[in-house]
Amino acid sequence: MLRFYCEVARAAYRRQLMYRWANLAGLFTNVFFCIVISSVMIALYHARPAVSGYNLRDALSYTWIAEALVMVVMTFGWTDLMLTIRTGEVVTDLSKPCDFFLYWCSRELGRTLYYFLFRCLPVYLAGLLIYRVEYGAGWLIWPAFFGCLALGTLTGIVFRVLLNLAAFWILEARAIIVLGTTIALFFAGLYLPVAFFPPWLRALAAWLPFNGMMNAPAQIFLGKLGGLPLLFVLGLQLSWLLILALFVRLVTAVATRRVVVQGG
């Protein structure tokens, strides 16, 4: 079955290759918003030389890392599964001789790989060229960075699947998906670095599953997270991933009892 899921991921990756112009438009959008936010950061640091232990280059690097990762860890407005539930096409997926949850995770992994190569890397390269952001704290951080990013990406996929499963109970679940994604991206640190949060909100964000999607990888990349705190963050990420995966399986089992196929 592993080969089957690899083929599903490969097919999803190749499907994304057909939307080159859409990806190019999205790439320019990401770069544009990064430039706007970077301008705000520069204005902020004209008034204060350091904020929460971040200098200007740290803040700019964080901004570009977060924007580069947004399509990888938490695609805004992903409704593919919701649409199959609403139209009834989900019955086809449920009838396939494979695990429904792993099938959708494999599809998203293929799409994620595409966005990592053709959206994430070009966006951060633009930041390197325009603002000379960080290259990384050193080569030793790369294993921890990619390990943290992998856990964050998988958590993002499972969370998106969970939001889409609401369509089994609600005809139009877009509002729930948009709300859940917005909350996730806020606590992940897309709109504002988590280090800039008030202490009580920062402490809350550190315990949520979204912290490992953008904030933790960015802190590792900038050399601000290591040692025992890093091990704790990775352990917490893995725990959240397992909890969410088990919860999605439970919700799926309950939801599929509501599926009625006419004629059989």
C-alpha positions as CSV (number, residue, x, y, z in Angstrom):
1,M,0.0,0.0,0.0
2,L,2.9,2.3,0.6
3,R,3.6,2.4,-3.2
4,F,-0.1,3.3,-3.8
5,Y,0.1,6.3,-1.4
6,C,3.4,7.4,-3.1
7,E,1.7,7.3,-6.5
8,V,-1.2,9.3,-5.1
9,A,1.3,11.9,-3.8
10,R,3.1,11.9,-7.2
11,A,-0.1,12.4,-9.1
12,A,-1.1,15.3,-6.9
13,Y,2.4,16.9,-7.5
14,R,2.1,16.5,-11.2
15,R,-1.5,17.9,-11.1
16,Q,-0.1,21.1,-9.6
17,L,2.4,21.4,-12.4
18,M,-0.4,22.2,-14.7
19,Y,-1.2,25.5,-12.9
20,R,2.1,27.3,-13.6
21,W,0.5,30.7,-14.2
22,A,-1.6,30.5,-11.1
23,N,1.5,29.6,-9.1
24,L,3.4,32.5,-10.6
25,A,0.5,34.9,-9.7
26,G,0.5,33.5,-6.2
27,L,4.3,33.9,-6.0
28,F,4.1,37.6,-6.9
29,T,1.3,38.0,-4.3
30,N,3.4,36.5,-1.6
31,V,6.4,38.7,-2.5
32,F,4.2,41.8,-2.6
33,F,2.8,41.2,0.9
34,C,6.2,40.5,2.2
35,I,7.5,43.8,0.9
36,V,4.5,45.6,2.5
37,I,5.0,43.9,5.9
38,S,8.8,44.4,5.6
39,S,8.2,48.2,5.2
40,V,6.1,48.2,8.4
41,M,8.9,46.3,10.2
42,I,11.5,48.8,9.0
43,A,9.3,51.7,10.2
44,L,8.9,50.0,13.6
45,Y,12.7,49.5,14.0
46,H,13.3,53.1,13.2
47,A,11.5,53.9,16.4
48,R,13.0,51.0,18.4
49,P,16.4,49.3,17.9
50,A,15.2,45.9,19.2
51,V,11.8,44.3,19.9
52,S,11.5,41.2,22.0
53,G,15.1,40.2,21.3
54,Y,14.7,40.6,17.6
55,N,16.8,43.1,15.6
56,L,15.6,44.4,12.2
57,R,17.3,41.6,10.2
58,D,15.7,38.9,12.5
59,A,12.3,40.5,12.0
60,L,12.6,40.7,8.3
61,S,13.9,37.2,8.1
62,Y,11.0,35.9,10.2
63,T,8.6,37.8,7.9
64,W,9.9,36.2,4.8
65,I,10.2,32.7,6.3
66,A,6.5,32.8,7.4
67,E,5.3,34.1,4.1
68,A,7.4,31.5,2.3
69,L,5.9,28.6,4.4
70,V,2.2,29.7,4.2
71,M,1.4,27.5,1.2
72,V,3.4,24.6,2.6
73,V,2.0,24.3,6.1
74,M,-1.5,25.9,6.0
75,T,-3.0,26.7,2.6
76,F,-5.6,29.4,3.1
77,G,-9.1,28.3,1.9
78,W,-8.3,24.7,1.1
79,T,-11.7,23.1,0.4
80,D,-11.0,20.1,-1.8
81,L,-12.3,17.5,0.6
82,M,-15.3,19.7,1.6
83,L,-16.4,19.9,-2.1
84,T,-16.3,16.1,-2.6
85,I,-18.5,15.7,0.5
86,R,-20.9,18.3,-0.7
87,T,-21.3,16.9,-4.2
88,G,-21.3,13.3,-3.0
89,E,-18.0,12.4,-4.8
90,V,-16.6,11.4,-1.4
91,V,-18.4,8.1,-1.8
92,T,-15.9,7.2,-4.5
93,D,-13.0,7.9,-2.1
94,L,-14.6,5.9,0.6
95,S,-15.1,3.0,-1.8
96,K,-11.4,2.8,-2.7
97,P,-9.5,-0.2,-1.3
98,C,-7.3,2.2,0.8
99,D,-7.4,4.2,4.0
100,F,-9.5,7.3,3.4
101,F,-7.4,9.4,5.8
102,L,-4.0,8.4,4.4
103,Y,-5.3,8.8,0.9
104,W,-6.1,12.5,1.5
105,C,-2.9,13.0,3.4
106,S,-0.9,11.6,0.5
107,R,-2.7,13.9,-1.9
108,E,-1.8,16.9,0.3
109,L,1.8,15.8,0.7
110,G,2.3,15.8,-3.1
111,R,0.8,19.3,-3.3
112,T,2.9,20.4,-0.4
113,L,6.1,19.2,-2.1
114,Y,5.2,21.2,-5.2
115,Y,4.6,24.4,-3.1
116,F,7.9,23.9,-1.2
117,L,9.9,23.8,-4.4
118,F,8.0,26.4,-6.5
119,R,6.6,28.8,-3.9
120,C,8.6,28.5,-0.7
121,L,12.1,28.6,-2.1
122,P,11.5,31.3,-4.7
123,V,9.8,33.6,-2.1
124,Y,12.7,33.3,0.3
125,L,15.2,33.8,-2.5
126,A,13.4,37.1,-3.3
127,G,13.9,38.1,0.4
128,L,17.6,37.3,0.1
129,L,17.9,39.4,-3.0
130,I,15.8,42.4,-1.8
131,Y,16.5,42.6,1.9
132,R,19.5,40.3,2.4
133,V,17.7,38.3,5.1
134,E,19.3,35.5,7.0
135,Y,20.9,32.5,5.3
136,G,20.3,30.5,8.5
137,A,22.1,30.4,11.8
138,G,24.5,27.7,10.6
139,W,24.6,24.3,8.9
140,L,24.0,22.5,12.2
141,I,20.4,23.9,12.4
142,W,19.3,22.3,9.1
143,P,18.4,18.8,10.5
144,A,16.3,20.4,13.3
145,F,14.8,22.9,10.9
146,F,13.6,20.3,8.4
147,G,12.5,17.9,11.1
148,C,10.4,20.7,12.8
149,L,9.0,21.8,9.4
150,A,8.1,18.2,8.5
151,L,6.1,17.8,11.7
152,G,4.5,21.2,11.3
153,T,3.5,20.4,7.7
154,L,1.9,17.1,8.6
155,T,0.1,18.8,11.5
156,G,-1.2,21.4,9.0
157,I,-2.5,18.7,6.7
158,V,-4.3,16.8,9.4
159,F,-5.8,20.1,10.7
160,R,-7.1,21.0,7.2
161,V,-8.6,17.6,6.8
162,L,-10.4,18.0,10.2
163,L,-11.8,21.4,9.2
164,N,-13.1,20.0,5.9
165,L,-14.8,17.1,7.7
166,A,-17.3,19.6,9.1
167,A,-19.0,19.4,5.7
168,F,-20.5,16.1,6.7
169,W,-22.7,18.0,9.1
170,I,-22.9,21.5,7.6
171,L,-23.8,22.0,3.9
172,E,-21.6,25.1,3.5
173,A,-18.5,24.7,5.7
174,R,-16.4,27.4,4.1
175,A,-17.0,29.7,7.1
176,I,-15.6,27.1,9.5
177,I,-12.6,26.4,7.3
178,V,-11.8,30.1,6.9
179,L,-12.2,30.8,10.6
180,G,-10.1,27.8,11.6
181,T,-7.4,28.6,9.1
182,T,-7.3,32.2,10.2
183,I,-6.9,31.3,13.8
184,A,-4.2,28.7,12.9
185,L,-2.2,31.2,10.9
186,F,-2.5,33.9,13.6
187,F,-1.1,31.6,16.3
188,A,1.5,30.2,13.8
189,G,3.0,33.7,13.5
190,L,2.1,34.6,10.0
191,Y,0.5,38.0,10.7
192,L,2.9,39.0,13.5
193,P,5.9,37.2,15.0
194,V,4.9,35.2,18.0
195,A,7.8,36.9,19.9
196,F,5.9,40.2,19.6
197,F,2.8,38.8,21.3
198,P,2.0,39.8,24.9
199,P,3.6,37.4,27.4
200,W,0.3,35.6,28.3
201,L,-0.7,35.2,24.6
202,R,2.8,34.0,23.7
203,A,2.7,31.4,26.4
204,L,-0.7,30.2,25.1
205,A,0.6,30.0,21.5
206,A,3.6,28.0,22.6
207,W,1.3,25.1,23.7
208,L,-0.9,25.1,20.6
209,P,-0.3,22.8,17.6
210,F,0.1,25.8,15.3
211,N,3.4,26.9,16.9
212,G,5.3,24.3,15.1
213,M,4.0,25.3,11.7
214,M,5.9,28.6,11.3
215,N,7.1,30.1,14.5
216,A,9.2,27.1,15.7
217,P,10.9,26.5,12.3
218,A,11.6,30.2,12.0
219,Q,13.1,30.4,15.4
220,I,15.3,27.4,14.7
221,F,16.4,28.9,11.4
222,L,17.3,32.2,13.2
223,G,19.2,30.3,15.9
224,K,16.9,31.3,18.7
225,L,15.7,27.8,19.6
226,G,18.0,25.0,20.5
227,G,19.0,22.5,23.2
228,L,16.4,21.2,25.6
229,P,13.7,23.8,24.6
230,L,14.1,22.5,21.0
231,L,13.6,18.9,22.1
232,F,10.5,19.9,24.1
233,V,9.0,21.7,21.1
234,L,9.6,18.7,18.8
235,G,8.1,16.4,21.3
236,L,5.1,18.6,21.7
237,Q,4.7,18.8,17.9
238,L,4.8,15.0,17.6
239,S,2.2,14.7,20.4
240,W,-0.2,17.1,18.8
241,L,0.2,15.4,15.4
242,L,-0.7,12.0,17.0
243,I,-3.6,13.5,18.9
244,L,-5.0,15.3,15.8
245,A,-4.6,12.2,13.6
246,L,-6.5,10.0,16.1
247,F,-9.2,12.6,16.5
248,V,-9.6,12.9,12.7
249,R,-9.9,9.1,12.5
250,L,-12.6,9.2,15.2
251,V,-14.5,12.0,13.4
252,T,-14.2,10.2,10.1
253,A,-15.6,7.0,11.6
254,V,-18.6,8.9,13.0
255,A,-19.1,11.0,9.9
256,T,-19.1,8.2,7.4
257,R,-22.1,6.6,9.1
258,R,-24.1,9.6,7.8
259,V,-23.2,8.7,4.2
260,V,-26.1,7.3,2.2
261,V,-25.6,5.9,-1.3
262,Q,-28.7,5.7,-3.4
263,G,-29.2,2.3,-4.9
264,G,-26.8,0.5,-2.6
